[in-house]
Amino acid sequence: MRTALILLFLLALAAMPGALLPQRSLNPPNVTAYIASHGWWGTLLDRMQFFDVYGSVWFSAIYLMLFISLVGCLLPRTFEYAKALRAQPVLTPRNLARLPHHETATQVDTPADVMARARARLRGWRLVEREEADGARSLSAERGYLRETGNLIFHFAMLGLIVALALGKMFNYEGQVIVKADGSEFCNSGTLNYDSFRPGLRVDGTDLSPFCVRVNDFKANYLPTGQADSFTAKIDYQADDDLATNTWRPYDLEVNSPLRTAGDRVYLLGHGYAPTFTVTWPNGEQRPQTIQWRPVDNLTLLSEGAVKFDPPGVTDSEERRKRQLVVTGLLAPTALMHDKLLTSGFPDLRDPAVAVDVLRGDSGLDSGRGQSIFGIDQSMVDSGRLTKVARENLKPGEAITLDDGTKIRFDGVERWVSLQVSHDPTQLWVLVSSVFMILGLGASLTVKRRRLWVRAAPQDEGRTVVEVGGLARTDQAGYGEEFRTVAAELLSPRRGT
């Protein structure tokens, strides 16, 4: 057990880098930035797997050794406990006066009467009555075996928890996706459908639980202070046989009320706004686009983002790079103007407005490098390949006309919701193991092992000397009071001199 405790401490110590350093499974860009900013130190940590702590060789080795240590500790204890359950209580000591708890009295009852009264009082104890050589009779009683039972249950449940967490780490997955609340659908058919996806060690994304979710509407209630009161997404979902019959089932998805389907859980994480812009080129061709913008102020939901357009009918790549458009800026769901500076006064969609910059040139979409949908490639701006051609504050229905006749109209705002899909096949076993750990720990802390002996020795003139001795097998606290109560009941009837 000492080895298991040391390994448990080492496991907690080994998990600390996972909380202090960015992890590649959670945020690869942060890991890359950390390594680049810390030079040789960052490279050394990467080689030592400090950015993949929970999948590292050394963390797995500690985990495995802890598992082996617990098994090696529990098996012998279980066999010894099984032997103890079959064994009889120990013989009555010759000198009960040497025990920590001892009382004696002389009675007129016969030894048989004393033993009968003791058996009745100690009902529920493990009892063995013996007849001694001098005619005396003794009773050995023992109680508190549930203490070791609780101890074993606690440790076996801990072992089960370790196994469940290890299996969960291998076969779980978690992904986040943003879905517009206008009837848009999301299907759990592959990793490409997610905005971010974290697979378990044995998950490759080809065997996800099949289901689909359709977000029809989203309602948010706010207090007068702007603090959120409740979020509700009106969704439909289909799974299992519903996919074949194209049957949709309604569900009100709330923050603390996830959808459980196909073995997965769908959580409502948050929400935001997606502005719609329509570009009309000089030739009359129009192209609307709605892209979600991310909140930069969680209290007022002031949001930022970028909407990117390719020019129509341009096949030459060089010419297309010169004429791409980007609309970027801020969105306020409830607009407040300070001169020409736009801010938001409330998170609900009461009086939306945008403050946008329009940029023309090479947006970097054809460069082959990934870029965020919420911003622009700043290197294109710094190099002069993407330049600002207009800046304006717009309300829904208002438009900007560029120098070449291109018109950009702000049409309005739609809502989006952020969903998280979590799959953990061992979640139930983790819960069961945790419950049994609590029950076992409670039993091991509250139940006390104790022994009690009663000896009745016949004397002259029909008298009987009755001795009662007690011994606590574990903590002495509390047993003295119990012993005195039992001894008083056994010794008080018709006490003689």
BELTAVEN-V191551 format. One record per pair of residues at least 12 apart in sequence whose ideal C-beta (glycine too) atoms are under 6 Angstrom apart, sorted by sequence separation. I is the first residue (numbers start at 1). J is the second residue. If there is no record, write none. Layout:
i=I j=J
i=I j=J
This chain:
i=22 j=34
i=128 j=140
i=236 j=248
i=237 j=249
i=293 j=305
i=311 j=323
i=330 j=342
i=332 j=344
i=334 j=346
i=390 j=402
i=398 j=410
i=455 j=467
i=219 j=232
i=255 j=268
i=342 j=355
i=364 j=377
i=389 j=402
i=470 j=483
i=115 j=129
i=127 j=141
i=191 j=205
i=236 j=250
i=237 j=251
i=276 j=290
i=310 j=324
i=396 j=410
i=454 j=468
i=218 j=233
i=253 j=268
i=125 j=141
i=126 j=142
i=235 j=251
i=274 j=290
i=291 j=307
i=309 j=325
i=333 j=349
i=334 j=350
i=335 j=351
i=364 j=380
i=394 j=410
i=396 j=412
i=453 j=469
i=177 j=194
i=178 j=195
i=217 j=234
i=334 j=351
i=125 j=143
i=177 j=195
i=215 j=233
i=216 j=234
i=235 j=253
i=274 j=292
i=289 j=307
i=308 j=326
i=335 j=353
i=362 j=380
i=452 j=470
i=122 j=141
i=175 j=194
i=176 j=195
i=333 j=352
i=468 j=487
i=31 j=51
i=176 j=196
i=188 j=208
i=215 j=235
i=232 j=252
i=233 j=253
i=306 j=326
i=307 j=327
i=451 j=471
i=118 j=139
i=332 j=353
i=115 j=137
i=175 j=197
i=213 j=235
i=214 j=236
i=232 j=254
i=239 j=261
i=306 j=328
i=450 j=472
i=468 j=490
i=188 j=211
i=239 j=262
i=272 j=295
i=331 j=354
i=362 j=385
i=115 j=139
i=174 j=198
i=213 j=237
i=231 j=255
i=237 j=261
i=361 j=385
i=362 j=386
i=449 j=473
i=187 j=212
i=329 j=354
i=330 j=355
i=361 j=386
i=449 j=474
i=466 j=491
i=111 j=137
i=173 j=199
i=212 j=238
i=304 j=330
i=329 j=355
i=361 j=387
i=448 j=474
i=24 j=51
i=173 j=200
i=185 j=212
i=186 j=213
i=285 j=312
i=329 j=356
i=359 j=386
i=24 j=52
i=172 j=200
i=211 j=239
i=303 j=331
i=329 j=357
i=21 j=50
i=171 j=200
i=185 j=214
i=327 j=356
i=328 j=357
i=359 j=388
i=360 j=389
i=450 j=479
i=170 j=200
i=173 j=203
i=273 j=303
i=277 j=307
i=279 j=309
i=302 j=332
i=169 j=200
i=170 j=201
i=171 j=202
i=184 j=215
i=272 j=303
i=327 j=358
i=357 j=388
i=358 j=389
i=170 j=202
i=301 j=333
i=358 j=390
i=17 j=50
i=183 j=216
i=326 j=359
i=463 j=496
i=181 j=215
i=357 j=391
i=18 j=53
i=233 j=268
i=325 j=360
i=17 j=53
i=18 j=54
i=179 j=215
i=181 j=217
i=89 j=126
i=181 j=218
i=326 j=363
i=293 j=331
i=355 j=393
i=89 j=128
i=324 j=363
i=88 j=128
i=354 j=394
i=321 j=362
i=302 j=344
i=353 j=395
i=300 j=344
i=14 j=59
i=92 j=138
i=301 j=347
i=300 j=347
i=14 j=62
i=92 j=140
i=328 j=376
i=211 j=261
i=277 j=327
i=326 j=376
i=11 j=62
i=89 j=140
i=211 j=262
i=342 j=393
i=10 j=62
i=89 j=142
i=209 j=262
i=218 j=271
i=209 j=263
i=11 j=66
i=209 j=264
i=308 j=363
i=275 j=331
i=354 j=410
i=7 j=65
i=273 j=331
i=7 j=66
i=273 j=333
i=352 j=413
i=7 j=69
i=4 j=69
i=3 j=69
i=4 j=70
i=81 j=148
i=4 j=73
i=305 j=374
i=306 j=375
i=306 j=376
i=1 j=73
i=226 j=299
i=275 j=354
i=294 j=374
i=74 j=155
i=70 j=159
i=180 j=274
i=67 j=162
i=178 j=292
i=226 j=346
i=226 j=347
i=282 j=405
i=290 j=414
i=292 j=416
i=222 j=347
i=281 j=406
i=222 j=348
i=280 j=407
i=279 j=408
i=277 j=408
i=278 j=409
i=278 j=411
i=276 j=411
i=276 j=412
i=275 j=413
i=273 j=413
i=274 j=414
i=274 j=416
i=272 j=416
i=271 j=417
i=270 j=418
i=269 j=418
i=269 j=420
i=266 j=419
i=267 j=420
i=266 j=421
i=264 j=421
i=265 j=422
i=264 j=423
i=25 j=198
i=233 j=417
i=218 j=415
i=218 j=417
i=215 j=417
i=182 j=414
i=180 j=414
i=181 j=415
i=180 j=416
i=181 j=417
i=178 j=416
i=179 j=417
i=178 j=418
i=177 j=419
i=176 j=420
i=175 j=421
i=174 j=422
i=173 j=423
i=172 j=423
i=172 j=424
i=171 j=425
i=168 j=424
i=168 j=426
i=167 j=426
i=164 j=426
i=164 j=429
i=164 j=430
i=164 j=433
i=161 j=433
i=160 j=433
i=157 j=433
i=157 j=436
i=158 j=437
i=157 j=437
i=153 j=436
i=154 j=437
i=157 j=440
i=154 j=440
i=153 j=440
i=154 j=441
i=150 j=440
i=150 j=443
i=151 j=444
i=150 j=444
i=146 j=443
i=147 j=444
i=147 j=447
i=146 j=447
i=147 j=449
i=144 j=447
i=144 j=448
i=144 j=449
i=144 j=450
i=143 j=450
i=142 j=451
i=141 j=452
i=140 j=453
i=139 j=454
i=138 j=455
i=136 j=455
i=137 j=456
i=136 j=457
i=135 j=458
i=118 j=454
i=114 j=456
i=111 j=456
i=111 j=458
i=114 j=466
i=111 j=464
i=109 j=464
i=106 j=463
i=107 j=464
i=106 j=465
i=107 j=466
i=92 j=453
i=105 j=466
i=92 j=455
i=104 j=467
i=103 j=468
i=102 j=469
i=121 j=489
i=101 j=470
i=99 j=469
i=96 j=467
i=99 j=471
i=118 j=490
i=96 j=469
i=101 j=483
i=103 j=487
i=105 j=491
i=108 j=494
i=107 j=494
i=107 j=495
i=108 j=496
i=107 j=496
i=105 j=495
i=106 j=496
